[in-house]
Structure formats: C-alpha cells, structure tokens
Amino acid sequence: MANDAVAGNATRVAAAVPGDRDDPVRAVLAAYTQDLVTAVHETLTTFLTAEVNSLTEVDTSMGSFAAAAREAVLTGGKRIRSTFAYWGWRGAVGGTEPLPPVLPALAALELLHTFALVHDDVMDASTTRRGRPTAHIALAEQHIAAGHRGDPERFGEAVAVLIGDLCMVWADRLLARATVPPARLLEVRRCYDQMRVETVAGQYLDVLGENDPVSWSVDRALRVARYKTASYTVQRPLLFGACLAGVPADDPLASAYTRYGLAVGEAFQLRDDLLGVYGDPAATGKPAGEDLRAGKPTTLLMLAQELATPAQSRALERAADGPVDRLAELVAETGAVTRVERMIAERVGDALAALDTAPVDRTARTALTGLATAVTNRRA
C-alpha cells in the first residue's frame, strides 16, 4: 500500500459511524482501516496457502484437516486485534512509515485469536461461531459423513484442539517474518508471550468460574474479563504495536496504551456479556442466552445476584432451569443491565481520557477514539 493508504482514510469516520448503526465496528474499520484489513487477509491467505500445501504433502488425509484450519482463520471476523496493534504502531511512528515490514506480525495476531476461539468453543461446547458450525461440530459432521469408526463428537473435539495448536504454531512462524531489528523483535516476542500467558490465565479462570460459581464475585468476573479478553483484544495488541515501533515499556505512550487498552478491553467484554444474553443471533452468529443457560458467572449475572431483592433472588433461582428468555427478563429487572451499561460508559470515558494527553500521532488518536466507541457499542 503506497504511503500507507490506511492512515489517509481518517477523515471519513465522523460520517461513517452514525451511518452504520447496525455495525459501528465495521463502519470505523471502513473509515480507517479497510486497507489494513484487506492487507492482513491477503497476508494470511498467502501464508496459509503455502502451509496447507506443505501439510498436504505429508499425507493426502491432511488435506481436509489443513483446510479446516485455514477456514477457521479466514472465515469471518473483524480483525480487531490486528487493527489495535496497527494503531499502536502507527500512533508511535506517525503517518509515513511503510506498513509491509510489520504486516506479518499484525496478521499473526489473527492466528493467535483463532487458536483461542477454537479451543474456547470446545471448552464451552459451543455449536455456532460467526453464524457457522464451530470447528469441532463441523469436524464431527465430517466424521459421520465419511463413515469412520468411533465417537464423532470425540473425534471433532480432538481434531479441533489440534487445529488450535496448529494456529498457535503458525502464529509464531508468521511473527518471525516481521522485518524489524532482531533486538526489537525480541522485545515484541516478550510482549506477545505475555499476551498468550494472560489469555491462558483468563481462560482458566473462566473455566474455574463455571465449576465453582459459589466463590465468584463481580470483582472476580471482571478479573476474568481483564485477562481473557482485555489483555489480548486491546491492551496487549496496542503494546505489541508499540513494541514493533521500538517504544520502551516505560515510555508515556506505553502507559497511555495500557490504561486505554484495559478500559476498552473490559468494556468490550461487558458488551459481549450483554450481547450473549440480549443480542440478535442473526447478528452475533451464536445463540442468545448460552452463558445464562450454563450458569456462567459473568459480570452481568454476578451483578444481578448482587442487586436482586430477596424476592428477585428466589425468582432467579427458580428460573435457573427454565426458559432462558424468562431468566434474561429477571436479570434485567434487577437493574444489572443498566449497571453494566454504566460500567461500559465509564470505561470508555477513562480510555478517552488516557488518550487526551498521550504523545500519540494525531490520526491514531482519532482512530482510537472512534474504535473505543465502536467496539463497545457493537451489535455483533
């Protein structure tokens, strides 16, 4: 992309966001980073074509496995993580630095994201993702269609775990292709590794919460959001981008990114909690109410239990095994939805305040302002 056309689209955001109320995230991406999203997709496609061909040479049966992994990466998704990493980088280097040297590193985050999604779907026994069957469900269906022996569900889950593992390895391999000085790439790798550790920690806490809900609280639910989502969705990608630009960890810009990223990342997960219960499945790509049905101790559910009157608490207990729509109504009646909306607004405000005095490129500041609002007010 000559002179990086990504940055040149900035002035269109003010008109774009209100004009696409159904999906403000895509509006912002179209205004700022459509060229980036295209470049990331092309980078992934080229990389995965070579990787799939290489695996197919191992054994002809690897073809469907490799293709399933490629499909999990390339089908759907807004490329939010690579977008935040891009603006973390662009905010430090300004508007003239060429993108190609760091593009493999940005695209690698989408492979990491696929690893997390595929494993998460197995752990949550989710059946749909982005409006399509999840990887383990699709693989189980392939097992049945092929007439193989054994348990198709077990096969699907086992192969999905392998797909997630493969995406993790692919992410490492693609990251290594970034053309930055070796010492800087080492710092980038440290940031990347910390992002992965925090993601696993958050995922474990998420699993633990489902199995030990009695000991959970609003604070603990927010801790899950901080590590499972905020870290690898916004905060660490921003810092990852800053590392690609050579920004030291103790730089004021890194501090601003940390504050902004934590606030927006938590708000992103809080919005996800609401969409998981009250969102339109046609927009979200997954059934509504899965978390409520499973009794997952999200911030929304923890707040409902905390705010409920004695009568509402009894009603919540009675409704736990009933229709999910009724349980969703009871949660809203406690005032939990209103409280979560307020928490989202407070975090967005804190994120924007962090940008006010940050030594960040002007276009990047405008883009990050738009993204903070878009990703926390989305419908999908």
C-alpha positions as CSV (number, residue, x, y, z in Angstrom):
1,M,0.0,0.0,0.0
2,A,1.8,3.1,-1.2
3,N,2.4,5.6,1.6
4,D,0.0,3.5,3.6
5,A,-3.5,4.4,2.4
6,V,-4.7,3.2,5.8
7,A,-3.9,6.5,7.5
8,G,-5.4,8.6,4.7
9,N,-8.9,7.4,5.4
10,A,-9.2,9.0,8.8
11,T,-11.3,12.0,7.9
12,R,-14.3,9.8,6.9
13,V,-15.0,8.4,10.4
14,A,-17.3,11.1,11.7
15,A,-19.8,10.4,8.9
16,A,-19.3,6.6,8.8
17,V,-20.1,5.7,12.4
18,P,-23.6,7.2,12.6
19,G,-24.4,5.9,9.1
20,D,-23.9,2.2,10.1
21,R,-25.7,1.8,13.4
22,D,-26.2,-1.9,12.9
23,D,-22.4,-2.4,13.0
24,P,-20.4,0.6,14.1
25,V,-17.2,-1.5,14.3
26,R,-17.3,-2.2,10.6
27,A,-18.1,1.5,10.0
28,V,-15.0,2.6,11.8
29,L,-12.9,-0.1,10.1
30,A,-14.2,1.0,6.7
31,A,-13.4,4.6,7.6
32,Y,-9.9,4.0,8.9
33,T,-8.5,0.6,8.2
34,Q,-10.2,-1.2,5.4
35,D,-6.9,-1.3,3.5
36,L,-5.3,-2.8,6.6
37,V,-8.0,-5.5,6.9
38,T,-7.5,-6.3,3.3
39,A,-3.7,-6.5,3.7
40,V,-4.0,-8.7,6.7
41,H,-6.4,-11.0,4.9
42,E,-4.1,-11.2,1.9
43,T,-1.1,-11.9,4.1
44,L,-2.9,-14.7,5.9
45,T,-4.2,-16.2,2.6
46,T,-0.7,-16.3,1.0
47,F,0.9,-17.7,4.2
48,L,-1.8,-20.3,4.7
49,T,-1.8,-21.5,1.1
50,A,1.8,-22.4,1.4
51,E,1.3,-24.0,4.9
52,V,-1.7,-26.1,3.7
53,N,0.2,-27.3,0.6
54,S,3.1,-28.3,2.8
55,L,0.9,-30.3,5.2
56,T,-0.9,-32.0,2.3
57,E,2.4,-33.3,1.1
58,V,2.8,-35.2,4.4
59,D,-0.3,-37.3,3.7
60,T,-3.3,-36.9,1.5
61,S,-5.6,-37.2,4.5
62,M,-4.0,-34.0,5.9
63,G,-5.8,-32.0,3.2
64,S,-9.2,-31.8,4.9
65,F,-7.5,-31.1,8.3
66,A,-5.4,-28.3,6.9
67,A,-8.3,-26.9,5.0
68,A,-10.4,-26.8,8.2
69,A,-7.7,-24.9,10.0
70,R,-7.4,-22.4,7.1
71,E,-11.2,-21.9,7.0
72,A,-11.2,-21.3,10.8
73,V,-8.7,-18.4,10.2
74,L,-10.1,-16.8,7.1
75,T,-13.9,-17.1,7.6
76,G,-15.5,-14.1,9.2
77,G,-14.0,-11.9,11.9
78,K,-13.4,-8.2,12.1
79,R,-9.6,-8.3,12.6
80,I,-10.0,-6.2,15.7
81,R,-6.7,-7.4,17.3
82,S,-4.5,-6.6,14.3
83,T,-6.3,-3.3,14.0
84,F,-5.5,-2.2,17.5
85,A,-1.9,-3.4,17.0
86,Y,-1.7,-1.4,13.8
87,W,-2.8,1.8,15.6
88,G,-0.5,1.1,18.5
89,W,2.3,1.0,15.9
90,R,1.1,3.9,13.8
91,G,0.5,6.0,16.9
92,A,4.2,5.8,17.6
93,V,5.8,6.0,14.1
94,G,3.5,8.6,12.5
95,G,1.8,8.5,9.1
96,T,4.7,7.9,6.7
97,E,6.3,4.7,7.9
98,P,5.7,1.8,5.4
99,L,3.5,-1.0,6.6
100,P,4.9,-4.1,4.9
101,P,7.8,-4.8,7.3
102,V,5.4,-5.2,10.3
103,L,2.4,-6.7,8.5
104,P,3.3,-10.3,9.2
105,A,3.4,-9.5,12.9
106,L,-0.1,-7.9,12.8
107,A,-1.5,-10.8,10.8
108,A,0.0,-13.3,13.3
109,L,-2.4,-12.0,16.0
110,E,-5.3,-13.3,13.9
111,L,-3.8,-16.8,14.1
112,L,-3.4,-16.4,17.8
113,H,-7.1,-15.3,18.0
114,T,-8.2,-18.4,16.0
115,F,-6.3,-20.6,18.4
116,A,-8.2,-19.1,21.4
117,L,-11.6,-19.2,19.7
118,V,-11.3,-22.9,18.6
119,H,-10.2,-24.0,22.0
120,D,-12.8,-21.8,23.7
121,D,-15.6,-23.3,21.6
122,V,-14.5,-26.8,22.6
123,M,-14.4,-25.9,26.3
124,D,-17.8,-24.2,26.1
125,A,-19.4,-26.9,23.9
126,S,-20.5,-24.1,21.6
127,T,-22.3,-25.1,18.4
128,T,-22.1,-22.0,16.3
129,R,-19.5,-19.3,15.7
130,R,-19.9,-16.4,13.3
131,G,-23.2,-18.0,12.1
132,R,-21.5,-21.2,11.1
133,P,-20.9,-24.6,12.9
134,T,-17.9,-24.4,15.3
135,A,-14.8,-26.3,14.2
136,H,-15.4,-29.3,16.5
137,I,-19.1,-29.6,15.3
138,A,-18.1,-29.4,11.6
139,L,-15.4,-32.0,12.1
140,A,-17.8,-34.3,13.9
141,E,-20.1,-34.0,10.9
142,Q,-17.3,-34.8,8.5
143,H,-16.5,-37.9,10.6
144,I,-20.1,-39.1,10.2
145,A,-20.2,-38.3,6.5
146,A,-17.0,-40.3,5.9
147,G,-18.4,-43.3,7.8
148,H,-15.4,-43.5,10.2
149,R,-15.4,-45.7,13.3
150,G,-15.5,-44.3,16.8
151,D,-17.3,-41.4,18.5
152,P,-17.7,-38.5,16.1
153,E,-18.0,-35.9,18.9
154,R,-14.8,-37.1,20.4
155,F,-13.1,-37.0,17.0
156,G,-14.3,-33.5,16.4
157,E,-13.1,-32.2,19.7
158,A,-9.7,-33.9,19.4
159,V,-9.1,-32.5,15.9
160,A,-10.3,-29.1,16.9
161,V,-7.7,-29.0,19.7
162,L,-5.1,-29.9,17.1
163,I,-6.3,-27.1,14.8
164,G,-6.0,-24.6,17.7
165,D,-2.5,-25.9,18.4
166,L,-1.5,-25.6,14.7
167,C,-2.8,-22.0,14.6
168,M,-0.6,-21.2,17.6
169,V,2.5,-22.6,15.8
170,W,1.5,-20.8,12.6
171,A,1.3,-17.5,14.6
172,D,4.8,-18.0,15.8
173,R,6.1,-18.7,12.3
174,L,4.4,-15.7,10.8
175,L,5.5,-13.4,13.5
176,A,9.1,-14.3,12.8
177,R,8.7,-12.9,9.3
178,A,8.4,-9.3,10.5
179,T,11.2,-7.2,9.2
180,V,12.4,-5.4,12.3
181,P,15.8,-5.3,14.0
182,P,16.5,-8.5,15.9
183,A,16.7,-6.8,19.3
184,R,13.3,-5.2,18.7
185,L,11.8,-8.4,17.6
186,L,12.9,-10.0,20.8
187,E,11.0,-7.3,22.8
188,V,8.0,-7.8,20.5
189,R,8.2,-11.5,21.3
190,R,8.2,-10.8,25.1
191,C,5.1,-8.7,24.7
192,Y,3.5,-11.4,22.6
193,D,4.4,-14.2,25.1
194,Q,2.9,-12.2,27.9
195,M,-0.3,-11.7,25.9
196,R,-0.5,-15.5,25.5
197,V,0.1,-16.3,29.2
198,E,-2.5,-13.8,30.3
199,T,-5.0,-15.3,27.8
200,V,-4.5,-18.8,29.1
201,A,-4.8,-17.4,32.7
202,G,-8.1,-15.7,31.9
203,Q,-9.4,-18.8,30.1
204,Y,-8.6,-21.0,33.2
205,L,-10.4,-18.5,35.5
206,D,-13.4,-18.6,33.1
207,V,-13.5,-22.5,33.3
208,L,-13.0,-22.4,37.0
209,G,-15.9,-19.9,37.5
210,E,-18.3,-22.3,35.8
211,N,-17.3,-25.1,38.1
212,D,-17.1,-23.0,41.3
213,P,-19.7,-20.3,40.9
214,V,-20.4,-20.1,44.7
215,S,-17.0,-18.5,45.3
216,W,-17.3,-16.0,42.4
217,S,-18.0,-12.2,42.7
218,V,-18.3,-9.2,40.5
219,D,-14.6,-8.4,41.1
220,R,-13.6,-11.9,40.1
221,A,-15.7,-11.8,37.0
222,L,-14.0,-8.5,36.0
223,R,-10.7,-10.2,36.5
224,V,-11.7,-12.9,34.0
225,A,-12.7,-10.1,31.6
226,R,-9.3,-8.4,32.2
227,Y,-7.2,-11.4,31.4
228,K,-9.3,-13.4,29.0
229,T,-10.5,-10.5,26.8
230,A,-9.0,-7.1,27.6
231,S,-5.4,-8.3,27.5
232,Y,-5.3,-10.0,24.1
233,T,-8.1,-8.0,22.4
234,V,-7.0,-4.4,23.1
235,Q,-4.3,-3.8,25.7
236,R,-1.6,-6.2,24.6
237,P,-2.1,-5.7,20.8
238,L,-1.6,-1.9,21.4
239,L,1.6,-2.6,23.3
240,F,2.6,-5.1,20.7
241,G,2.3,-2.4,18.1
242,A,4.2,0.0,20.2
243,C,7.0,-2.6,20.6
244,L,7.1,-3.0,16.8
245,A,7.8,0.7,16.7
246,G,10.6,0.5,19.3
247,V,8.7,2.2,22.1
248,P,10.2,1.3,25.5
249,A,8.0,-0.2,28.2
250,D,8.4,2.8,30.5
251,D,7.5,5.3,27.8
252,P,4.5,7.6,28.5
253,L,2.9,6.3,25.3
254,A,3.0,2.7,26.6
255,S,1.4,3.9,29.8
256,A,-1.4,5.6,27.9
257,Y,-1.9,2.5,25.8
258,T,-2.0,0.3,28.9
259,R,-4.7,2.5,30.6
260,Y,-6.7,2.8,27.3
261,G,-6.4,-0.9,26.5
262,L,-7.5,-2.1,29.9
263,A,-10.6,0.2,29.9
264,V,-11.7,-0.6,26.3
265,G,-10.9,-4.3,26.7
266,E,-13.1,-4.6,29.8
267,A,-15.9,-2.6,28.2
268,F,-15.6,-4.9,25.1
269,Q,-16.2,-7.9,27.3
270,L,-19.0,-6.3,29.2
271,R,-20.7,-5.6,25.9
272,D,-20.1,-9.2,24.9
273,D,-21.8,-10.3,28.1
274,L,-24.9,-8.3,27.2
275,L,-24.9,-9.5,23.6
276,G,-24.6,-13.0,24.8
277,V,-27.9,-12.7,26.5
278,Y,-29.8,-10.0,24.7
279,G,-28.1,-9.9,21.2
280,D,-29.7,-10.9,18.0
281,P,-28.3,-14.4,17.0
282,A,-28.5,-13.3,13.3
283,A,-26.0,-10.5,14.1
284,T,-23.9,-12.2,16.8
285,G,-23.6,-15.5,14.9
286,K,-24.3,-17.6,18.0
287,P,-27.4,-18.5,20.1
288,A,-28.6,-16.0,22.7
289,G,-28.5,-17.0,26.4
290,E,-25.8,-19.7,26.2
291,D,-24.0,-18.1,29.2
292,L,-27.1,-17.8,31.3
293,R,-28.2,-21.4,30.4
294,A,-24.8,-22.6,31.5
295,G,-24.8,-20.5,34.7
296,K,-21.5,-18.9,33.7
297,P,-20.7,-16.3,36.4
298,T,-20.3,-13.3,34.1
299,T,-20.2,-9.8,35.5
300,L,-23.8,-9.4,34.3
301,L,-25.0,-12.4,36.3
302,M,-22.9,-11.6,39.3
303,L,-24.4,-8.1,39.4
304,A,-27.9,-9.4,39.0
305,Q,-27.4,-11.6,42.1
306,E,-25.8,-8.8,44.0
307,L,-28.5,-6.2,43.1
308,A,-31.5,-8.6,43.4
309,T,-34.1,-8.1,46.2
310,P,-34.9,-11.3,48.2
311,A,-37.9,-11.9,46.1
312,Q,-35.9,-11.5,42.9
313,S,-33.2,-13.8,44.2
314,R,-35.7,-16.5,44.7
315,A,-37.2,-15.9,41.3
316,L,-33.7,-16.2,39.7
317,E,-33.1,-19.5,41.5
318,R,-36.4,-20.9,40.3
319,A,-35.8,-19.7,36.8
320,A,-32.3,-21.1,36.5
321,D,-33.5,-24.4,34.9
322,G,-36.4,-22.8,33.0
323,P,-36.7,-20.9,29.7
324,V,-33.7,-18.7,29.1
325,D,-35.9,-15.8,28.0
326,R,-37.5,-15.6,31.4
327,L,-34.2,-15.7,33.2
328,A,-33.0,-12.9,30.9
329,E,-36.0,-10.8,31.9
330,L,-35.4,-11.4,35.6
331,V,-31.7,-10.4,35.2
332,A,-32.8,-7.1,33.6
333,E,-35.4,-6.4,36.3
334,T,-32.6,-6.4,38.9
335,G,-31.0,-3.4,37.3
336,A,-27.9,-5.4,36.3
337,V,-28.2,-4.4,32.6
338,T,-28.4,-0.7,33.4
339,R,-25.4,-1.1,35.7
340,V,-23.4,-2.8,33.1
341,E,-24.2,-0.1,30.5
342,R,-23.0,2.4,33.0
343,M,-19.8,0.5,33.6
344,I,-19.2,0.4,29.8
345,A,-19.6,4.2,29.5
346,E,-17.3,4.8,32.5
347,R,-14.6,2.7,30.9
348,V,-14.9,4.3,27.5
349,G,-14.6,7.7,29.3
350,D,-11.5,6.6,31.1
351,A,-10.0,5.3,27.8
352,L,-10.6,8.6,26.1
353,A,-9.1,10.5,29.0
354,A,-6.0,8.3,28.7
355,L,-5.6,9.5,25.0
356,D,-6.1,13.2,25.9
357,T,-2.5,13.8,27.0
358,A,-0.8,10.8,25.3
359,P,2.1,11.6,22.9
360,V,0.3,9.8,20.1
361,D,0.1,10.6,16.4
362,R,-3.0,12.7,15.7
363,T,-4.6,10.4,13.2
364,A,-4.0,7.4,15.5
365,R,-5.6,9.4,18.4
366,T,-8.7,10.0,16.2
367,A,-8.9,6.4,15.1
368,L,-8.5,5.0,18.7
369,T,-11.2,7.4,19.8
370,G,-13.6,6.0,17.2
371,L,-12.7,2.4,17.9
372,A,-13.2,2.8,21.6
373,T,-16.8,3.8,21.0
374,A,-17.4,1.4,18.1
375,V,-16.2,-1.9,19.7
376,T,-18.1,-1.2,22.9
377,N,-21.4,-0.3,21.3
378,R,-21.5,-3.0,18.7
379,R,-24.4,-5.4,18.0
380,A,-22.2,-8.4,16.9
